Amino acid sequence: YPDQVDLYYAGVNENLHYFKRCAITSMEVDYAPEGNNLLFAKTGAPATVDLSIGFQEIDIWTREDFEELAERV
């Protein structure tokens, strides 16, 4: 506790920033993000879902971290 994850962007793009290992700090699910509860007629499943997840890196970034990244790129 808390759960930890490795975050990264899907795909290859050298212009995006990197993340260190993160702790999940919060998670909220809203099944009526537009103010009303829209459901699919046959299944009763929600038509829209808003998922919010909060993360916090567990290690600080240091000068050495940025130097390592610069060598890789």
C-alpha positions in Angstrom: 0.0 0.0 0.0 -0.3 2.3 -1.9 -0.3 0.5 -5.2 2.6 1.5 -7.5 2.7 1.6 -11.3 5.1 2.3 -14.1 3.6 5.1 -16.3 4.6 5.7 -19.9 3.1 7.0 -23.1 2.1 4.5 -25.7 3.9 4.9 -29.0 7.3 6.4 -29.7 7.9 10.1 -29.2 11.1 11.5 -27.9 9.5 14.8 -27.1 7.3 13.5 -24.3 8.6 13.5 -20.7 9.3 10.4 -18.7 7.9 9.2 -15.3 9.6 7.5 -12.4 7.7 4.8 -10.6 4.4 6.3 -9.3 2.0 5.7 -6.4 -1.7 5.8 -7.2 -3.0 8.5 -4.9 -6.6 8.6 -5.9 -9.2 7.1 -8.2 -12.7 8.3 -9.1 -15.3 6.8 -11.4 -18.3 8.9 -12.6 -21.0 7.0 -14.4 -22.9 10.2 -15.2 -20.2 12.7 -16.2 -22.6 14.8 -18.3 -25.1 15.2 -15.4 -27.6 12.5 -16.3 -27.4 8.8 -16.2 -27.4 7.7 -19.9 -27.7 3.9 -20.2 -27.6 1.5 -23.2 -31.2 0.2 -23.7 -30.5 -3.5 -24.0 -27.7 -3.9 -21.3 -28.3 -1.1 -18.8 -24.5 -0.4 -19.0 -23.5 3.3 -18.8 -23.1 5.1 -22.1 -20.3 7.3 -20.8 -17.8 6.9 -18.0 -15.3 9.4 -16.6 -12.3 7.9 -15.0 -9.9 10.1 -13.0 -6.7 8.6 -11.5 -4.1 10.6 -9.5 -0.5 9.7 -9.4 2.6 10.9 -7.5 6.2 9.9 -8.4 7.8 8.1 -5.4 11.4 9.4 -6.2 12.5 12.9 -6.9 14.3 13.8 -10.2 17.9 14.7 -9.8 20.5 16.2 -12.1 21.9 12.7 -12.7 18.5 11.4 -13.9 18.4 14.1 -16.5 22.0 13.4 -17.6 21.1 9.7 -18.0 18.1 10.6 -20.2 20.2 12.9 -22.3 22.7 10.1 -23.0 19.8 7.8 -24.1 18.3 10.2 -26.6 
